[in-house]
Amino acid sequence: MEAAVAHNVPGVIGDCGGALACATCHVVVESAPIPLPMPSATEGEMLEFTEAPAEPSSRLSCQIKAVPELNGLILRVPGP
């Protein structure tokens, strides 16, 4: 989320600054080099409030920690 906001990625706002309180950093995981941790219950609940409907691989980007093992991660910002 921080990288997307810093680079003005359209559709990723990050209003809450990563506090898991706004769902304005909704992304869809298209491809991941390693499995991502399962979303927490709170993240799952917040995905119900996204502008675009959540998809099976939807995540809040503020909950994806950028680590070297995720090099090659492909995320899509869903349309409204």
PDB file of N, CA, C and O in Angstrom:
ATOM      1  N   MET A   1       0.833  -1.174   0.000  1.00  0.00           N
ATOM      2  CA  MET A   1       0.000   0.000   0.000  1.00  0.00           C
ATOM      3  C   MET A   1       0.877   1.236   0.000  1.00  0.00           C
ATOM      4  O   MET A   1       0.617   2.178  -0.748  1.00  0.00           O
ATOM      5  N   GLU A   2       1.908   1.249   0.823  1.00  0.00           N
ATOM      6  CA  GLU A   2       2.774   2.417   0.898  1.00  0.00           C
ATOM      7  C   GLU A   2       3.442   2.693  -0.447  1.00  0.00           C
ATOM      8  O   GLU A   2       3.534   3.848  -0.862  1.00  0.00           O
ATOM      9  N   ALA A   3       3.903   1.657  -1.126  1.00  0.00           N
ATOM     10  CA  ALA A   3       4.548   1.830  -2.430  1.00  0.00           C
ATOM     11  C   ALA A   3       3.538   2.351  -3.456  1.00  0.00           C
ATOM     12  O   ALA A   3       3.862   3.227  -4.258  1.00  0.00           O
ATOM     13  N   ALA A   4       2.329   1.820  -3.430  1.00  0.00           N
ATOM     14  CA  ALA A   4       1.303   2.263  -4.378  1.00  0.00           C
ATOM     15  C   ALA A   4       0.937   3.726  -4.138  1.00  0.00           C
ATOM     16  O   ALA A   4       0.801   4.490  -5.094  1.00  0.00           O
ATOM     17  N   VAL A   5       0.780   4.116  -2.911  1.00  0.00           N
ATOM     18  CA  VAL A   5       0.448   5.509  -2.589  1.00  0.00           C
ATOM     19  C   VAL A   5       1.608   6.426  -2.981  1.00  0.00           C
ATOM     20  O   VAL A   5       1.393   7.498  -3.547  1.00  0.00           O
ATOM     21  N   ALA A   6       2.829   6.005  -2.679  1.00  0.00           N
ATOM     22  CA  ALA A   6       4.005   6.824  -3.004  1.00  0.00           C
ATOM     23  C   ALA A   6       4.172   7.020  -4.508  1.00  0.00           C
ATOM     24  O   ALA A   6       4.738   8.020  -4.947  1.00  0.00           O
ATOM     25  N   HIS A   7       3.679   6.064  -5.296  1.00  0.00           N
ATOM     26  CA  HIS A   7       3.811   6.149  -6.747  1.00  0.00           C
ATOM     27  C   HIS A   7       2.494   6.512  -7.434  1.00  0.00           C
ATOM     28  O   HIS A   7       2.351   6.339  -8.645  1.00  0.00           O
ATOM     29  N   ASN A   8       1.536   7.015  -6.656  1.00  0.00           N
ATOM     30  CA  ASN A   8       0.253   7.498  -7.197  1.00  0.00           C
ATOM     31  C   ASN A   8      -0.462   6.471  -8.066  1.00  0.00           C
ATOM     32  O   ASN A   8      -0.964   6.809  -9.138  1.00  0.00           O
ATOM     33  N   VAL A   9      -0.512   5.222  -7.614  1.00  0.00           N
ATOM     34  CA  VAL A   9      -1.231   4.192  -8.354  1.00  0.00           C
ATOM     35  C   VAL A   9      -2.725   4.499  -8.265  1.00  0.00           C
ATOM     36  O   VAL A   9      -3.283   4.543  -7.169  1.00  0.00           O
ATOM     37  N   PRO A  10      -3.373   4.711  -9.408  1.00  0.00           N
ATOM     38  CA  PRO A  10      -4.811   5.017  -9.388  1.00  0.00           C
ATOM     39  C   PRO A  10      -5.600   3.898  -8.704  1.00  0.00           C
ATOM     40  O   PRO A  10      -5.381   2.716  -8.969  1.00  0.00           O
ATOM     41  N   GLY A  11      -6.507   4.286  -7.835  1.00  0.00           N
ATOM     42  CA  GLY A  11      -7.372   3.327  -7.162  1.00  0.00           C
ATOM     43  C   GLY A  11      -6.874   2.864  -5.808  1.00  0.00           C
ATOM     44  O   GLY A  11      -7.620   2.221  -5.070  1.00  0.00           O
ATOM     45  N   VAL A  12      -5.635   3.173  -5.463  1.00  0.00           N
ATOM     46  CA  VAL A  12      -5.110   2.816  -4.146  1.00  0.00           C
ATOM     47  C   VAL A  12      -4.901   4.123  -3.381  1.00  0.00           C
ATOM     48  O   VAL A  12      -3.984   4.891  -3.671  1.00  0.00           O
ATOM     49  N   ILE A  13      -5.764   4.353  -2.410  1.00  0.00           N
ATOM     50  CA  ILE A  13      -5.749   5.621  -1.678  1.00  0.00           C
ATOM     51  C   ILE A  13      -5.053   5.475  -0.329  1.00  0.00           C
ATOM     52  O   ILE A  13      -4.232   6.314   0.042  1.00  0.00           O
ATOM     53  N   GLY A  14      -5.374   4.430   0.394  1.00  0.00           N
ATOM     54  CA  GLY A  14      -4.745   4.200   1.693  1.00  0.00           C
ATOM     55  C   GLY A  14      -5.080   5.269   2.710  1.00  0.00           C
ATOM     56  O   GLY A  14      -4.201   5.740   3.431  1.00  0.00           O
ATOM     57  N   ASP A  15      -6.346   5.657   2.775  1.00  0.00           N
ATOM     58  CA  ASP A  15      -6.785   6.721   3.687  1.00  0.00           C
ATOM     59  C   ASP A  15      -6.364   6.514   5.133  1.00  0.00           C
ATOM     60  O   ASP A  15      -6.025   7.482   5.814  1.00  0.00           O
ATOM     61  N   CYS A  16      -6.375   5.285   5.616  1.00  0.00           N
ATOM     62  CA  CYS A  16      -6.075   5.041   7.030  1.00  0.00           C
ATOM     63  C   CYS A  16      -4.589   4.847   7.298  1.00  0.00           C
ATOM     64  O   CYS A  16      -4.182   4.634   8.440  1.00  0.00           O
ATOM     65  N   GLY A  17      -3.780   4.919   6.248  1.00  0.00           N
ATOM     66  CA  GLY A  17      -2.344   4.773   6.435  1.00  0.00           C
ATOM     67  C   GLY A  17      -1.898   3.376   6.813  1.00  0.00           C
ATOM     68  O   GLY A  17      -0.817   3.204   7.376  1.00  0.00           O
ATOM     69  N   GLY A  18      -2.703   2.387   6.518  1.00  0.00           N
ATOM     70  CA  GLY A  18      -2.323   1.007   6.812  1.00  0.00           C
ATOM     71  C   GLY A  18      -2.838   0.474   8.128  1.00  0.00           C
ATOM     72  O   GLY A  18      -2.379  -0.566   8.600  1.00  0.00           O
ATOM     73  N   ALA A  19      -3.782   1.171   8.726  1.00  0.00           N
ATOM     74  CA  ALA A  19      -4.318   0.757  10.023  1.00  0.00           C
ATOM     75  C   ALA A  19      -5.456  -0.260   9.914  1.00  0.00           C
ATOM     76  O   ALA A  19      -6.084  -0.601  10.916  1.00  0.00           O
ATOM     77  N   LEU A  20      -5.721  -0.744   8.697  1.00  0.00           N
ATOM     78  CA  LEU A  20      -6.789  -1.726   8.471  1.00  0.00           C
ATOM     79  C   LEU A  20      -8.153  -1.178   8.902  1.00  0.00           C
ATOM     80  O   LEU A  20      -8.930  -1.850   9.580  1.00  0.00           O
ATOM     81  N   ALA A  21      -8.415   0.062   8.485  1.00  0.00           N
ATOM     82  CA  ALA A  21      -9.646   0.706   8.923  1.00  0.00           C
ATOM     83  C   ALA A  21     -10.445   1.358   7.807  1.00  0.00           C
ATOM     84  O   ALA A  21     -11.454   2.004   8.088  1.00  0.00           O
ATOM     85  N   CYS A  22     -10.027   1.212   6.525  1.00  0.00           N
ATOM     86  CA  CYS A  22     -10.766   1.956   5.509  1.00  0.00           C
ATOM     87  C   CYS A  22     -11.051   1.183   4.220  1.00  0.00           C
ATOM     88  O   CYS A  22     -11.996   1.537   3.514  1.00  0.00           O
ATOM     89  N   ALA A  23     -10.298   0.168   3.888  1.00  0.00           N
ATOM     90  CA  ALA A  23     -10.487  -0.646   2.676  1.00  0.00           C
ATOM     91  C   ALA A  23     -10.269   0.128   1.384  1.00  0.00           C
ATOM     92  O   ALA A  23     -10.800  -0.260   0.343  1.00  0.00           O
ATOM     93  N   THR A  24      -9.493   1.225   1.425  1.00  0.00           N
ATOM     94  CA  THR A  24      -9.227   2.001   0.208  1.00  0.00           C
ATOM     95  C   THR A  24      -7.934   1.580  -0.476  1.00  0.00           C
ATOM     96  O   THR A  24      -7.411   2.308  -1.320  1.00  0.00           O
ATOM     97  N   CYS A  25      -7.415   0.409  -0.117  1.00  0.00           N
ATOM     98  CA  CYS A  25      -6.202  -0.114  -0.754  1.00  0.00           C
ATOM     99  C   CYS A  25      -6.467  -1.512  -1.310  1.00  0.00           C
ATOM    100  O   CYS A  25      -5.571  -2.355  -1.349  1.00  0.00           O
ATOM    101  N   HIS A  26      -7.693  -1.746  -1.733  1.00  0.00           N
ATOM    102  CA  HIS A  26      -8.134  -3.037  -2.259  1.00  0.00           C
ATOM    103  C   HIS A  26      -7.367  -3.384  -3.531  1.00  0.00           C
ATOM    104  O   HIS A  26      -7.293  -2.581  -4.462  1.00  0.00           O
ATOM    105  N   VAL A  27      -6.798  -4.585  -3.561  1.00  0.00           N
ATOM    106  CA  VAL A  27      -6.135  -5.111  -4.752  1.00  0.00           C
ATOM    107  C   VAL A  27      -6.553  -6.572  -4.933  1.00  0.00           C
ATOM    108  O   VAL A  27      -7.080  -7.206  -4.019  1.00  0.00           O
ATOM    109  N   VAL A  28      -6.306  -7.078  -6.125  1.00  0.00           N
ATOM    110  CA  VAL A  28      -6.549  -8.486  -6.419  1.00  0.00           C
ATOM    111  C   VAL A  28      -5.195  -9.112  -6.733  1.00  0.00           C
ATOM    112  O   VAL A  28      -4.452  -8.607  -7.574  1.00  0.00           O
ATOM    113  N   VAL A  29      -4.881 -10.199  -6.065  1.00  0.00           N
ATOM    114  CA  VAL A  29      -3.623 -10.896  -6.295  1.00  0.00           C
ATOM    115  C   VAL A  29      -3.780 -11.719  -7.572  1.00  0.00           C
ATOM    116  O   VAL A  29      -4.559 -12.671  -7.622  1.00  0.00           O
ATOM    117  N   GLU A  30      -3.028 -11.336  -8.600  1.00  0.00           N
ATOM    118  CA  GLU A  30      -3.059 -12.061  -9.868  1.00  0.00           C
ATOM    119  C   GLU A  30      -2.066 -13.213  -9.860  1.00  0.00           C
ATOM    120  O   GLU A  30      -2.354 -14.286 -10.391  1.00  0.00           O
ATOM    121  N   SER A  31      -0.905 -12.999  -9.264  1.00  0.00           N
ATOM    122  CA  SER A  31       0.127 -14.023  -9.216  1.00  0.00           C
ATOM    123  C   SER A  31       1.071 -13.706  -8.063  1.00  0.00           C
ATOM    124  O   SER A  31       1.449 -12.553  -7.855  1.00  0.00           O
ATOM    125  N   ALA A  32       1.442 -14.730  -7.323  1.00  0.00           N
ATOM    126  CA  ALA A  32       2.378 -14.550  -6.208  1.00  0.00           C
ATOM    127  C   ALA A  32       3.420 -15.656  -6.263  1.00  0.00           C
ATOM    128  O   ALA A  32       3.074 -16.823  -6.443  1.00  0.00           O
ATOM    129  N   PRO A  33       4.698 -15.299  -6.110  1.00  0.00           N
ATOM    130  CA  PRO A  33       5.751 -16.312  -6.172  1.00  0.00           C
ATOM    131  C   PRO A  33       5.741 -17.275  -4.985  1.00  0.00           C
ATOM    132  O   PRO A  33       6.258 -18.388  -5.082  1.00  0.00           O
ATOM    133  N   ILE A  34       5.161 -16.855  -3.882  1.00  0.00           N
ATOM    134  CA  ILE A  34       4.981 -17.710  -2.710  1.00  0.00           C
ATOM    135  C   ILE A  34       3.572 -17.467  -2.192  1.00  0.00           C
ATOM    136  O   ILE A  34       3.006 -16.402  -2.440  1.00  0.00           O
ATOM    137  N   PRO A  35       2.995 -18.419  -1.484  1.00  0.00           N
ATOM    138  CA  PRO A  35       1.661 -18.177  -0.932  1.00  0.00           C
ATOM    139  C   PRO A  35       1.683 -17.018   0.071  1.00  0.00           C
ATOM    140  O   PRO A  35       2.588 -16.910   0.898  1.00  0.00           O
ATOM    141  N   LEU A  36       0.679 -16.168  -0.020  1.00  0.00           N
ATOM    142  CA  LEU A  36       0.532 -15.090   0.951  1.00  0.00           C
ATOM    143  C   LEU A  36      -0.137 -15.640   2.202  1.00  0.00           C
ATOM    144  O   LEU A  36      -0.914 -16.591   2.121  1.00  0.00           O
ATOM    145  N   PRO A  37       0.154 -15.056   3.351  1.00  0.00           N
ATOM    146  CA  PRO A  37      -0.578 -15.471   4.554  1.00  0.00           C
ATOM    147  C   PRO A  37      -2.076 -15.243   4.357  1.00  0.00           C
ATOM    148  O   PRO A  37      -2.488 -14.337   3.634  1.00  0.00           O
ATOM    149  N   MET A  38      -2.856 -16.054   4.991  1.00  0.00           N
ATOM    150  CA  MET A  38      -4.312 -15.897   4.904  1.00  0.00           C
ATOM    151  C   MET A  38      -4.718 -14.550   5.493  1.00  0.00           C
ATOM    152  O   MET A  38      -4.095 -14.079   6.444  1.00  0.00           O
ATOM    153  N   PRO A  39      -5.766 -13.922   4.932  1.00  0.00           N
ATOM    154  CA  PRO A  39      -6.238 -12.663   5.509  1.00  0.00           C
ATOM    155  C   PRO A  39      -6.756 -12.881   6.929  1.00  0.00           C
ATOM    156  O   PRO A  39      -7.338 -13.921   7.235  1.00  0.00           O
ATOM    157  N   SER A  40      -6.540 -11.901   7.777  1.00  0.00           N
ATOM    158  CA  SER A  40      -7.098 -11.971   9.128  1.00  0.00           C
ATOM    159  C   SER A  40      -8.612 -11.810   9.048  1.00  0.00           C
ATOM    160  O   SER A  40      -9.147 -11.403   8.017  1.00  0.00           O
ATOM    161  N   ALA A  41      -9.290 -12.129  10.131  1.00  0.00           N
ATOM    162  CA  ALA A  41     -10.741 -11.953  10.178  1.00  0.00           C
ATOM    163  C   ALA A  41     -11.113 -10.490   9.942  1.00  0.00           C
ATOM    164  O   ALA A  41     -12.096 -10.194   9.263  1.00  0.00           O
ATOM    165  N   THR A  42     -10.323  -9.584  10.503  1.00  0.00           N
ATOM    166  CA  THR A  42     -10.607  -8.156  10.330  1.00  0.00           C
ATOM    167  C   THR A  42     -10.454  -7.745   8.869  1.00  0.00           C
ATOM    168  O   THR A  42     -11.279  -7.001   8.341  1.00  0.00           O
ATOM    169  N   GLU A  43      -9.390  -8.233   8.211  1.00  0.00           N
ATOM    170  CA  GLU A  43      -9.215  -7.913   6.794  1.00  0.00           C
ATOM    171  C   GLU A  43     -10.395  -8.457   5.993  1.00  0.00           C
ATOM    172  O   GLU A  43     -10.922  -7.764   5.123  1.00  0.00           O
ATOM    173  N   GLY A  44     -10.809  -9.674   6.275  1.00  0.00           N
ATOM    174  CA  GLY A  44     -11.963 -10.259   5.593  1.00  0.00           C
ATOM    175  C   GLY A  44     -13.211  -9.414   5.755  1.00  0.00           C
ATOM    176  O   GLY A  44     -13.971  -9.230   4.803  1.00  0.00           O
ATOM    177  N   GLU A  45     -13.423  -8.906   6.944  1.00  0.00           N
ATOM    178  CA  GLU A  45     -14.577  -8.040   7.187  1.00  0.00           C
ATOM    179  C   GLU A  45     -14.453  -6.729   6.417  1.00  0.00           C
ATOM    180  O   GLU A  45     -15.437  -6.245   5.856  1.00  0.00           O
ATOM    181  N   MET A  46     -13.253  -6.151   6.385  1.00  0.00           N
ATOM    182  CA  MET A  46     -13.047  -4.881   5.679  1.00  0.00           C
ATOM    183  C   MET A  46     -13.233  -5.052   4.171  1.00  0.00           C
ATOM    184  O   MET A  46     -13.653  -4.112   3.497  1.00  0.00           O
ATOM    185  N   LEU A  47     -12.930  -6.222   3.638  1.00  0.00           N
ATOM    186  CA  LEU A  47     -13.111  -6.453   2.204  1.00  0.00           C
ATOM    187  C   LEU A  47     -14.580  -6.371   1.791  1.00  0.00           C
ATOM    188  O   LEU A  47     -14.884  -6.241   0.605  1.00  0.00           O
ATOM    189  N   GLU A  48     -15.481  -6.445   2.752  1.00  0.00           N
ATOM    190  CA  GLU A  48     -16.910  -6.282   2.459  1.00  0.00           C
ATOM    191  C   GLU A  48     -17.265  -4.831   2.151  1.00  0.00           C
ATOM    192  O   GLU A  48     -18.358  -4.553   1.659  1.00  0.00           O
ATOM    193  N   PHE A  49     -16.353  -3.906   2.435  1.00  0.00           N
ATOM    194  CA  PHE A  49     -16.639  -2.480   2.278  1.00  0.00           C
ATOM    195  C   PHE A  49     -15.854  -1.831   1.138  1.00  0.00           C
ATOM    196  O   PHE A  49     -15.778  -0.604   1.066  1.00  0.00           O
ATOM    197  N   THR A  50     -15.274  -2.627   0.255  1.00  0.00           N
ATOM    198  CA  THR A  50     -14.507  -2.064  -0.845  1.00  0.00           C
ATOM    199  C   THR A  50     -15.431  -1.462  -1.891  1.00  0.00           C
ATOM    200  O   THR A  50     -16.585  -1.865  -2.035  1.00  0.00           O
ATOM    201  N   GLU A  51     -14.892  -0.479  -2.621  1.00  0.00           N
ATOM    202  CA  GLU A  51     -15.686   0.179  -3.661  1.00  0.00           C
ATOM    203  C   GLU A  51     -16.054  -0.807  -4.767  1.00  0.00           C
ATOM    204  O   GLU A  51     -17.218  -0.898  -5.158  1.00  0.00           O
ATOM    205  N   ALA A  52     -15.065  -1.543  -5.270  1.00  0.00           N
ATOM    206  CA  ALA A  52     -15.313  -2.598  -6.258  1.00  0.00           C
ATOM    207  C   ALA A  52     -15.599  -3.891  -5.501  1.00  0.00           C
ATOM    208  O   ALA A  52     -15.029  -4.118  -4.434  1.00  0.00           O
ATOM    209  N   PRO A  53     -16.465  -4.732  -6.034  1.00  0.00           N
ATOM    210  CA  PRO A  53     -16.752  -5.989  -5.337  1.00  0.00           C
ATOM    211  C   PRO A  53     -15.484  -6.810  -5.115  1.00  0.00           C
ATOM    212  O   PRO A  53     -14.618  -6.886  -5.987  1.00  0.00           O
ATOM    213  N   ALA A  54     -15.391  -7.415  -3.949  1.00  0.00           N
ATOM    214  CA  ALA A  54     -14.249  -8.269  -3.629  1.00  0.00           C
ATOM    215  C   ALA A  54     -14.307  -9.532  -4.474  1.00  0.00           C
ATOM    216  O   ALA A  54     -15.381 -10.049  -4.783  1.00  0.00           O
ATOM    217  N   GLU A  55     -13.126 -10.014  -4.838  1.00  0.00           N
ATOM    218  CA  GLU A  55     -12.981 -11.246  -5.607  1.00  0.00           C
ATOM    219  C   GLU A  55     -12.333 -12.286  -4.700  1.00  0.00           C
ATOM    220  O   GLU A  55     -11.848 -11.941  -3.623  1.00  0.00           O
ATOM    221  N   PRO A  56     -12.316 -13.549  -5.112  1.00  0.00           N
ATOM    222  CA  PRO A  56     -11.727 -14.577  -4.247  1.00  0.00           C
ATOM    223  C   PRO A  56     -10.279 -14.287  -3.834  1.00  0.00           C
ATOM    224  O   PRO A  56      -9.870 -14.659  -2.734  1.00  0.00           O
ATOM    225  N   SER A  57      -9.507 -13.633  -4.695  1.00  0.00           N
ATOM    226  CA  SER A  57      -8.111 -13.343  -4.333  1.00  0.00           C
ATOM    227  C   SER A  57      -7.906 -11.880  -3.939  1.00  0.00           C
ATOM    228  O   SER A  57      -6.785 -11.374  -3.992  1.00  0.00           O
ATOM    229  N   SER A  58      -8.981 -11.206  -3.547  1.00  0.00           N
ATOM    230  CA  SER A  58      -8.870  -9.820  -3.092  1.00  0.00           C
ATOM    231  C   SER A  58      -8.127  -9.739  -1.769  1.00  0.00           C
ATOM    232  O   SER A  58      -8.260 -10.607  -0.907  1.00  0.00           O
ATOM    233  N   ARG A  59      -7.351  -8.692  -1.630  1.00  0.00           N
ATOM    234  CA  ARG A  59      -6.632  -8.404  -0.387  1.00  0.00           C
ATOM    235  C   ARG A  59      -6.593  -6.898  -0.201  1.00  0.00           C
ATOM    236  O   ARG A  59      -6.803  -6.136  -1.145  1.00  0.00           O
ATOM    237  N   LEU A  60      -6.326  -6.485   1.007  1.00  0.00           N
ATOM    238  CA  LEU A  60      -6.030  -5.085   1.270  1.00  0.00           C
ATOM    239  C   LEU A  60      -4.515  -4.966   1.211  1.00  0.00           C
ATOM    240  O   LEU A  60      -3.806  -5.633   1.965  1.00  0.00           O
ATOM    241  N   SER A  61      -4.021  -4.123   0.324  1.00  0.00           N
ATOM    242  CA  SER A  61      -2.573  -4.081   0.098  1.00  0.00           C
ATOM    243  C   SER A  61      -1.808  -3.645   1.334  1.00  0.00           C
ATOM    244  O   SER A  61      -0.615  -3.928   1.442  1.00  0.00           O
ATOM    245  N   CYS A  62      -2.455  -2.966   2.266  1.00  0.00           N
ATOM    246  CA  CYS A  62      -1.761  -2.572   3.497  1.00  0.00           C
ATOM    247  C   CYS A  62      -1.406  -3.780   4.355  1.00  0.00           C
ATOM    248  O   CYS A  62      -0.608  -3.670   5.286  1.00  0.00           O
ATOM    249  N   GLN A  63      -1.990  -4.922   4.048  1.00  0.00           N
ATOM    250  CA  GLN A  63      -1.729  -6.127   4.843  1.00  0.00           C
ATOM    251  C   GLN A  63      -0.736  -7.073   4.174  1.00  0.00           C
ATOM    252  O   GLN A  63      -0.457  -8.154   4.690  1.00  0.00           O
ATOM    253  N   ILE A  64      -0.201  -6.658   3.015  1.00  0.00           N
ATOM    254  CA  ILE A  64       0.809  -7.461   2.330  1.00  0.00           C
ATOM    255  C   ILE A  64       2.165  -6.836   2.614  1.00  0.00           C
ATOM    256  O   ILE A  64       2.481  -5.760   2.107  1.00  0.00           O
ATOM    257  N   LYS A  65       2.951  -7.506   3.413  1.00  0.00           N
ATOM    258  CA  LYS A  65       4.267  -6.999   3.772  1.00  0.00           C
ATOM    259  C   LYS A  65       5.235  -7.254   2.621  1.00  0.00           C
ATOM    260  O   LYS A  65       5.384  -8.389   2.171  1.00  0.00           O
ATOM    261  N   ALA A  66       5.885  -6.206   2.151  1.00  0.00           N
ATOM    262  CA  ALA A  66       6.853  -6.332   1.067  1.00  0.00           C
ATOM    263  C   ALA A  66       8.124  -6.988   1.597  1.00  0.00           C
ATOM    264  O   ALA A  66       8.853  -6.409   2.403  1.00  0.00           O
ATOM    265  N   VAL A  67       8.369  -8.188   1.132  1.00  0.00           N
ATOM    266  CA  VAL A  67       9.574  -8.931   1.513  1.00  0.00           C
ATOM    267  C   VAL A  67      10.230  -9.431   0.227  1.00  0.00           C
ATOM    268  O   VAL A  67       9.548  -9.590  -0.786  1.00  0.00           O
ATOM    269  N   PRO A  68      11.529  -9.680   0.248  1.00  0.00           N
ATOM    270  CA  PRO A  68      12.222 -10.125  -0.968  1.00  0.00           C
ATOM    271  C   PRO A  68      11.581 -11.353  -1.627  1.00  0.00           C
ATOM    272  O   PRO A  68      11.591 -11.475  -2.852  1.00  0.00           O
ATOM    273  N   GLU A  69      11.034 -12.244  -0.833  1.00  0.00           N
ATOM    274  CA  GLU A  69      10.415 -13.459  -1.379  1.00  0.00           C
ATOM    275  C   GLU A  69       9.205 -13.175  -2.257  1.00  0.00           C
ATOM    276  O   GLU A  69       8.778 -14.042  -3.020  1.00  0.00           O
ATOM    277  N   LEU A  70       8.645 -11.967  -2.159  1.00  0.00           N
ATOM    278  CA  LEU A  70       7.490 -11.599  -2.978  1.00  0.00           C
ATOM    279  C   LEU A  70       7.890 -10.888  -4.267  1.00  0.00           C
ATOM    280  O   LEU A  70       7.033 -10.349  -4.968  1.00  0.00           O
ATOM    281  N   ASN A  71       9.181 -10.881  -4.585  1.00  0.00           N
ATOM    282  CA  ASN A  71       9.625 -10.285  -5.845  1.00  0.00           C
ATOM    283  C   ASN A  71       8.904 -10.990  -6.995  1.00  0.00           C
ATOM    284  O   ASN A  71       8.975 -12.212  -7.116  1.00  0.00           O
ATOM    285  N   GLY A  72       8.220 -10.232  -7.826  1.00  0.00           N
ATOM    286  CA  GLY A  72       7.437 -10.795  -8.915  1.00  0.00           C
ATOM    287  C   GLY A  72       5.948 -10.839  -8.620  1.00  0.00           C
ATOM    288  O   GLY A  72       5.166 -11.260  -9.472  1.00  0.00           O
ATOM    289  N   LEU A  73       5.544 -10.415  -7.439  1.00  0.00           N
ATOM    290  CA  LEU A  73       4.123 -10.362  -7.079  1.00  0.00           C
ATOM    291  C   LEU A  73       3.382  -9.473  -8.069  1.00  0.00           C
ATOM    292  O   LEU A  73       3.828  -8.365  -8.367  1.00  0.00           O
ATOM    293  N   ILE A  74       2.270  -9.947  -8.569  1.00  0.00           N
ATOM    294  CA  ILE A  74       1.461  -9.161  -9.508  1.00  0.00           C
ATOM    295  C   ILE A  74       0.104  -8.897  -8.864  1.00  0.00           C
ATOM    296  O   ILE A  74      -0.635  -9.820  -8.523  1.00  0.00           O
ATOM    297  N   LEU A  75      -0.202  -7.613  -8.708  1.00  0.00           N
ATOM    298  CA  LEU A  75      -1.474  -7.173  -8.129  1.00  0.00           C
ATOM    299  C   LEU A  75      -2.224  -6.353  -9.161  1.00  0.00           C
ATOM    300  O   LEU A  75      -1.623  -5.662  -9.985  1.00  0.00           O
ATOM    301  N   ARG A  76      -3.544  -6.439  -9.105  1.00  0.00           N
ATOM    302  CA  ARG A  76      -4.403  -5.645  -9.982  1.00  0.00           C
ATOM    303  C   ARG A  76      -5.320  -4.803  -9.114  1.00  0.00           C
ATOM    304  O   ARG A  76      -5.882  -5.291  -8.134  1.00  0.00           O
ATOM    305  N   VAL A  77      -5.469  -3.538  -9.477  1.00  0.00           N
ATOM    306  CA  VAL A  77      -6.418  -2.672  -8.783  1.00  0.00           C
ATOM    307  C   VAL A  77      -7.761  -2.850  -9.503  1.00  0.00           C
ATOM    308  O   VAL A  77      -7.874  -2.532 -10.687  1.00  0.00           O
ATOM    309  N   PRO A  78      -8.773  -3.355  -8.799  1.00  0.00           N
ATOM    310  CA  PRO A  78     -10.059  -3.594  -9.469  1.00  0.00           C
ATOM    311  C   PRO A  78     -10.776  -2.288  -9.791  1.00  0.00           C
ATOM    312  O   PRO A  78     -10.631  -1.289  -9.087  1.00  0.00           O
ATOM    313  N   GLY A  79     -11.544  -2.320 -10.862  1.00  0.00           N
ATOM    314  CA  GLY A  79     -12.341  -1.149 -11.227  1.00  0.00           C
ATOM    315  C   GLY A  79     -13.624  -1.108 -10.440  1.00  0.00           C
ATOM    316  O   GLY A  79     -14.049  -2.122  -9.884  1.00  0.00           O
ATOM    317  N   PRO A  80     -14.256   0.066 -10.384  1.00  0.00           N
ATOM    318  CA  PRO A  80     -15.504   0.190  -9.630  1.00  0.00           C
ATOM    319  C   PRO A  80     -16.655  -0.588 -10.227  1.00  0.00           C
ATOM    320  O   PRO A  80     -17.760  -0.567  -9.687  1.00  0.00           O
TER     321      PRO A  80
END
